[in-house]
Amino acid sequence: MKKITGNIYQLERAKIGNSYAIISDDNEITLIDTGMPTKLVSIEAELIESNFKIENIKRIIITHNHIDHTGNVNKIKEKVGVEIVSHEYEKPYLEKSKKFSYSTISRKLLWSITNLLMKPHKINVNVTVIDGDNINGLEVIRFCIVSISLSS
């Protein structure tokens, strides 16, 4: 894992996709996004190399409903029973009760093909947050379609 700042690390093996870890003093991990669906083995290996286990993950924060951010949420939840957190704006998209409208034809085509190939699943969100909320010392800020930024 690559240290970003303080107790925030980038899981580098997630490569095509995004995944970050906030590690508490008692070694509990809050995962921010989970990368592409094919990256769970890589994420587990990287945690082990850093002296952690997948069981250290207690919470997953989903920044937004793109497969490169949500690809392993349900697999991790099945393995270790984590809490799933998202911004209230993203929740209906993650839970598939609302369909996202893309701004351009090319973006719609790109994400339609990606979704067809990757088959994103419904994600049940346990906790919703709004702008100004605080998670592990980070302030929740929804910016464009990205729901949670790393501002402290």
Secondary structure as the mmCIF struct_conf table of DSSP 4:
data_model
#
loop_
_struct_conf.conf_type_id
_struct_conf.id
_struct_conf.beg_label_comp_id
_struct_conf.beg_label_asym_id
_struct_conf.beg_label_seq_id
_struct_conf.end_label_comp_id
_struct_conf.end_label_asym_id
_struct_conf.end_label_seq_id
STRN STRN1 LYS A 2 THR A 5
TURN_TY1_P TURN_TY1_P1 GLY A 6 ASN A 7
STRN STRN2 ILE A 8 GLN A 10
HELX_RH_3T_P HELX_RH_3T_P1 GLU A 12 ALA A 14
BEND BEND1 ILE A 16 GLY A 17
STRN STRN3 TYR A 20 ILE A 23
TURN_TY1_P TURN_TY1_P2 ASP A 25 ASP A 26
STRN STRN4 ILE A 29 ILE A 32
HELX_RH_3T_P HELX_RH_3T_P2 PRO A 37 LYS A 39
HELX_RH_AL_P HELX_RH_AL_P1 LEU A 40 GLU A 49
TURN_TY1_P TURN_TY1_P3 SER A 50 ASN A 51
HELX_RH_3T_P HELX_RH_3T_P3 ILE A 54 ASN A 56
STRN STRN5 ILE A 57 ILE A 62
BEND BEND2 HIS A 64 ASN A 65
HELX_RH_AL_P HELX_RH_AL_P2 ILE A 67 THR A 70
TURN_TY1_P TURN_TY1_P4 GLY A 71 ASN A 72
HELX_RH_AL_P HELX_RH_AL_P3 VAL A 73 VAL A 80
STRN STRN6 GLU A 83 HIS A 87
TURN_TY1_P TURN_TY1_P5 GLU A 88 GLU A 90
HELX_RH_AL_P HELX_RH_AL_P4 LYS A 91 LEU A 94
TURN_TY1_P TURN_TY1_P6 GLU A 95 LYS A 96
BEND BEND3 SER A 97 LYS A 98
BEND BEND4 SER A 103 THR A 104
HELX_RH_AL_P HELX_RH_AL_P5 ILE A 105 MET A 118
HELX_LH_PP_P HELX_LH_PP_P1 PRO A 120 LYS A 122
BEND BEND5 ASN A 126 ASN A 126
STRN STRN7 VAL A 127 VAL A 129
TURN_TY1_P TURN_TY1_P7 ASP A 131 GLY A 132
STRN STRN8 ASN A 134 ILE A 135
TURN_TY1_P TURN_TY1_P8 ASN A 136 GLY A 137
STRN STRN9 LEU A 138 GLU A 139
STRN STRN10 PHE A 143 PHE A 143
TURN_TY1_P TURN_TY1_P9 CYS A 144 ILE A 145
STRN STRN11 VAL A 146 VAL A 146
STRN STRN12 SER A 151 SER A 151
#
